Amino acid sequence: MDLQARIPAALAAIHNFICVHDPDELASFTESADLERGFVSGELAAGQTRAAEKRRATMRQDEIAAAMWVQYQAELQRRGTI
């Protein structure tokens, strides 16, 4: 468990290293064409992430961020800090 807890930080460090020292490396990955429509829950992905999956993930991330911002603004108003 101790080793597993270190994996996300190590992956983030590797990602940041690549971004700093070879930013074109991340841009060189090609988009895969969607072979299937929809999302199959409970299965591990095989191969690269498909474009539609990336769009769904980005949309979901934006929805979460917007909801968090609304909650944050409401909390600031509740506290009377804005």
C-alpha positions in Angstrom: 0.0 0.0 0.0 2.9 2.4 0.8 4.3 1.9 -2.8 0.8 2.2 -4.4 0.3 5.5 -2.6 3.4 7.0 -4.3 2.4 6.1 -7.9 0.1 9.1 -8.6 2.8 11.6 -7.5 5.4 9.7 -9.5 3.3 9.8 -12.6 2.6 13.5 -12.2 6.3 14.1 -11.8 7.0 12.2 -15.0 4.3 14.1 -16.9 5.7 17.5 -15.6 9.2 16.4 -16.6 8.1 15.6 -20.1 6.1 18.9 -20.4 9.2 20.9 -19.4 11.9 19.0 -21.3 10.1 17.8 -24.4 6.6 19.4 -24.7 6.3 18.2 -28.3 6.3 14.6 -27.0 2.8 14.8 -25.6 1.5 16.6 -28.7 2.8 13.8 -31.0 0.2 11.2 -29.9 -2.4 10.6 -32.6 -6.1 10.4 -31.9 -7.6 7.0 -32.4 -10.8 6.7 -34.3 -13.9 5.6 -32.3 -14.6 2.0 -33.1 -17.6 1.7 -30.9 -20.4 4.2 -30.0 -21.1 4.8 -26.3 -19.3 3.8 -23.2 -19.0 0.3 -21.8 -18.9 0.4 -18.0 -16.7 -2.0 -16.1 -14.2 -2.9 -18.8 -10.6 -1.8 -19.0 -9.6 0.2 -22.0 -7.4 -1.4 -24.6 -5.0 0.9 -26.5 -5.1 4.7 -26.7 -8.0 6.8 -25.5 -10.5 7.5 -28.2 -11.5 11.1 -29.2 -15.1 10.7 -28.0 -13.9 9.4 -24.6 -11.6 12.4 -24.3 -14.4 14.8 -25.1 -16.7 13.1 -22.5 -14.0 13.2 -19.9 -13.3 16.9 -20.6 -17.0 17.8 -20.5 -17.4 15.9 -17.2 -14.4 17.7 -15.8 -15.8 21.0 -16.8 -19.2 20.2 -15.2 -17.5 19.2 -11.9 -15.3 22.4 -11.9 -18.4 24.6 -12.6 -20.3 22.9 -9.8 -17.4 23.3 -7.4 -17.2 27.1 -8.4 -20.9 27.6 -7.6 -20.5 25.8 -4.3 -17.4 27.9 -3.5 -19.2 31.2 -4.3 -22.2 30.1 -2.2 -19.9 29.4 0.7 -18.2 32.8 0.4 -21.6 34.5 0.5 -22.6 32.4 3.5 -19.5 33.5 5.3 -20.0 37.1 4.2 -16.6 37.4 2.6 -17.7 38.7 -0.8 
